[in-house]
Amino acid sequence: MTRAFGDERLKNHITAEPHVVMDKIDEQAEFIVLAASDGLWKVMSNHKAVDCISEINDGDQEAAEELIKEALSRGSQDDSSCVVMFE
């Protein structure tokens, strides 16, 4: 996701440094790749987002749509973008 490219007004307040987490994944692990904008993260924690989509079996698109619906139901007023990839 972009971090206010070219926004002179926000330049001093927004960092381009990404939040990166690395974990070892073994053959038994289930994993989800989830990238989203602050429209989602302002109203939902990482754990709540995973809980929201953990029971979805119909694919990545449905999971992304469910997360956006949940963000809106929690009062998100910001633009929301979301990409989900399951193992």
C-alpha positions in Angstrom: 0.0 0.0 0.0 1.2 3.5 -0.7 2.2 5.8 2.1 1.0 9.3 0.9 3.3 9.5 -2.2 3.8 13.1 -3.1 1.7 14.5 -0.3 3.9 17.5 0.9 1.5 18.2 3.8 1.9 14.8 5.3 5.5 14.2 4.5 6.8 14.9 8.0 4.1 12.7 9.7 4.1 9.5 7.6 7.0 7.2 7.3 7.7 5.0 4.2 9.2 2.4 6.5 7.1 -0.8 6.3 6.0 -2.9 9.2 7.6 -6.3 8.6 7.2 -9.5 10.6 9.0 -12.8 9.8 8.1 -16.2 11.1 9.2 -19.7 10.2 6.5 -21.7 8.5 6.6 -25.5 8.6 4.6 -28.0 6.7 1.9 -28.2 9.4 1.3 -24.4 9.5 -1.7 -22.7 7.9 -1.0 -19.2 6.8 -2.7 -16.2 5.4 -1.1 -13.2 3.6 -3.2 -10.1 4.4 -2.4 -6.6 3.1 -4.8 -3.8 3.9 -5.0 -0.1 4.1 -5.7 1.9 7.3 -9.4 1.9 6.5 -9.3 -1.6 7.9 -6.5 -1.4 10.4 -7.9 1.7 12.2 -11.0 -0.4 13.3 -9.6 -3.9 13.5 -6.6 -5.6 15.1 -4.5 -8.2 13.2 -6.1 -11.0 15.4 -9.6 -9.8 14.7 -9.0 -9.7 11.0 -7.7 -13.3 11.0 -10.6 -14.4 13.2 -13.0 -12.7 10.7 -11.8 -14.7 7.8 -10.6 -18.0 9.4 -13.8 -19.9 8.6 -14.1 -18.8 5.0 -13.6 -21.6 2.5 -14.8 -20.0 -0.7 -11.6 -18.2 -1.6 -9.5 -15.1 -1.4 -12.0 -12.7 -3.0 -14.8 -13.6 -0.5 -12.3 -13.2 2.4 -11.3 -9.7 1.2 -14.9 -8.6 0.8 -15.8 -9.9 4.2 -13.0 -7.9 5.8 -14.1 -4.7 4.1 -17.8 -5.3 5.1 -16.6 -5.8 8.7 -14.5 -2.6 8.7 -17.6 -0.7 7.4 -19.8 -2.3 10.1 -17.3 -1.1 12.7 -17.6 2.5 11.5 -14.6 2.8 9.2 -14.9 6.1 7.2 -11.5 5.9 5.4 -10.9 4.3 2.0 -10.3 0.6 2.4 -8.2 -1.7 0.3 -7.5 -5.3 1.1 -5.7 -8.3 -0.5 -6.0 -11.8 1.0 -4.1 -14.9 -0.1 -4.5 -18.3 1.6 -2.0 -21.2 1.5 
